[in-house]
Amino acid sequence: MNTTIAEIVEALRANTDIPPRTLVEFHSWCVGEYSYLAAKLEQAVNNKPTEWLLLRDESKSVSETDRKWQATPQGMEEGKLRRQMKVLEKIMSSLRLRLMIKDQEARNIM
């Protein structure tokens, strides 16, 4: 399945009656993408403790050190990956809710 987050969001925004199979495919794609981003995040922050301590020596406070870290290429990558993962978490939650509703409709519970 060649898809993007934007395509899934657009489908969710435009269509309230997405078939369960498509919802499951979207969810599976999101889980795979989330795992991929988590692995990239691990690589991005691999050297954070060492780098952060070096930045801390040059800073007056922890918050100043955090801001300096966030301004580094690794810090920016970490922030970007965390934001993308948060988006995926929200999409997966929405997909699970829609699947639950479809399941309940199929059982005539609602």
Phi, psi and omega in degrees: 000114178267099184220168177227165177301318181299320179294320179294315179300316179298318178296319180292324181286325187272336190227120178268350183244061179276132181300147181305321181300319179293320177300318179295319178296318177300314182297316179298318178298316181297319179298316178297318179294320179299316179297318179299314180294323178297321178294320177295322179297319179301317178293320183294326183257011182304319182261009184302314182303316181293311181297319182297319179295323176295319177293326181295325179297332182266358187246161179268337183215167178293319181294324176296319178297318178300316178297320177296318178299316182296338179275348178282159177304320179292321178295319178294320178296318178300313179299316180298314181295319179297320179294317178297321179293323179296319177300314180298322178301316181293319179296315180297324177296316178297317180296318178298318179296315178297320178295321178296317179296316178300319179297315180294322176297319180295329179269001182059036178277325183276000000 
